[in-house]
Amino acid sequence: MKKTIRRLILPGLLVLVAIFFIRCSSSPDWKKTNKDLIKEYALTERKIPGLPKTKISSNLEPGKVSSLDNIAATELSPGVSARLYWGSGTMTALLELEPGAEIKEETLASDRLVFVLEGTIDQLIDGSFINMISRKREEPDGTHSLTPRIDFVYLEKGSKNAVKAGPSGAKLLEVYSPVRIDYLEKTGVANIPEEAVDLKNLSVPNITPDKVYDLYDLQLTELVEGSNSRLVTGRNMQISFISMDPGALFAHHIHPEEQTMLVLRGGCSEILLDTEQDMSENSVVLIPGNMVHGAKIGPLGCDAVDIFWPARNDYSEKEKARMEAYHNIIPKDAELELVIDGTKTEPGLTFAEGPKWMNGKIYFSNMYFDQDWNGDPRKSSTVEMDPDGTYRNITRGRMQTNGLYPYRNGNLLVCDMLGHRVVEMTTGGRIVRVVADSYNGKPLDGPNDIITDAKGGIYFTDPQFTPDAVKNQPGRTVYYISPKGEMTRIVEPNEFAMPNGVILSPDGKTLYINNTYDNESWYPVNTDKDNYIWAYDVNEDGTISNGRQFARLFLTENVLDRQGRSTSADGMAIDKKGNLYVATYYGVQIFNQEGDFIGMINLPNFPVSLCFGDDDMKTLYIVSYNWVYKIRTNMEGFVQYL
């Protein structure tokens, strides 16, 4: 009998001992370790004046990585379940809504931010239901180019809230502050305070309540080197959608604000006190104020949602500086305008490229590609467009033109890509002469982008982006044609994996070349050019020297997942102050003359190329597959008119 009792009691005692030690390794004991580490790393502990004691205990163990999958789902209403985690001042809810499921009308006792991660909802906003959507990024090919979208809205305490899921259901990310007491009750938590305590010192939101935003319209703000974030600040909380670069290292640091972190993609080794803990998709952790932490980012990079209570003023100041720099170029009231929807107009547009402004009109190539990037000159044209969007073909079915550039006597320099040549053409479509069609006695492969210098010399790229199985030249390269017609290869073959966009600084002293693809298993060339724009000094004879990294282009999550370095950098434009505008998968990325990132213009489809236009040369025209857009700027564009 004694043995039986011992067999029953001993396992229970072991469990209790284990629980005891687990609890002792967290809660009060972490604070002693933390103080030692603060001293060891010479960190300065700060307190936030007036921060209330909320009497709410988190369901996450401080400094202990867990998984969202280990948090039991809570039914909030029929067809609506949520995985909830919270700290002292914020609650995060990952909601799954079945098709047609509803959250009945309620009066919010907390500020609420809701992000549509998947599907669609009708959200009650100021008395009316507004449709909000999410969409995934399309893997780009010759016909697909959708960029992602995440709609979100900020509803303040006291607002009416109700949600109806769309026909495919929805997945939502909700953030509340203060913590919702009714949600705590639904989870079955004991010792719940009667009411949630709010902050006394509220922050100034960076968004307008009751207005629907697309998360991708928010600018990326550099928080520290290797870390950029889209920040959403409410009155008493701050959500940071952070993207951290592969291999980045974030040293031990502290801040007084409470933080929760949820990994959305990629992963890292999170430094928490004196431990390193792996975090991957759906990993979650609570980092109390002034806890020592850091991170070592994995090879895929790491995208996460950091939620701070209260909002971090240092982050808000960084964002303010970013927005000031961006709005120096793109006015606050500027909006992207659709000029042409080539899926509806006649003649239709299939893949717009190479736009340039000349004599009051935009000229661009209407290239044809099928889904597998097969071109067909018989289905291609060159287009003349008026600023109001009225357009007409000036050539049709003769060439698959690509990059264009204004030339002498009101003519155009034209890259006839599949014709393996560069030609001079009138705006009526008549070819005046062949400028170049061979090098070292062999045909060119596929001229792509083109510019002139002040002396009449011509630069053009040839990335061999043609269907020919056997190429004529030894590799992808860039050429220069002197004013006397002498042609020189100025970049070693395959020095770039795919040299595409090319442009000169306004003073003609610097040549910029971008790189479309790199480090891809399906692409035949890998180089050290990666996801950078490269700058070169221009020599007196038009050749180049002193190649260097100028600007680092952002990579999309699908490229990072496969450890590629492809940006799809294509056409570029430059203004008279030397700010550079680059069409990429991610959007139009803008850099100043030092190569510092300024901001990004988000489009529904990824942009292919762009140019400045209008009488004052302050409108940026952007071509994007079947569409043409424009947006006003504060800058005057530069074009080398001869």
Secondary structure, 3 states (H helix, E strand, C coil): CHHHHHHHHHHHHHHHHHHHHHHHHCHHHHHHHHHHHHHHCCCCCCCCCCCCCCCCCCCCCECCCEEHHHCCCEEEECCEEEEEEECCCCEEEEEEECCCCEEEEEECCCEEEEEEEEEEEEEEECCEEEEEEEECCCCCCCCCCECCEEEEEEECCCCEEEEEEEEEEEEEEEEEECCCHHHHHHHCCCCCCCCCCCCCCCCCCCCCCCCCEEHHHCCCEEEECCEEEEEEECCCCEEEEEEECCCCEEEEECCCCEEEEEEEEEEEEEEECCEEEEECCCEEEEECCCCCEEEEEEEEEEEEEEEEECCCHHHHHHHHHHHHHHHHHCCCCCCCEEEEECCCCCCCCCEEEEEEEECCEEEEEEECECCCCCECHHHCEEEEECCCCCEEEEEECCCCEEEEEECHHHCEEEEECCCCEEEEECCCCCEEEEEECEECCEECCCCCCEEECCCCCEEEEECCCCCCCCCCCCCCEEEEECCCCCEEECCCCCCCCCEEEEEECCCCCEEEEEECCCCCCCCCCCCCCCCEEEEEEECCCCCEEEEEEEEECCCCHHHHHCCCCCCCCCCEEEECCCCEEEECCCCEEEECCCCCEEEEECCCECCCEEEEECCCCCEEEEEEECEEEEEECCCCECCCCC
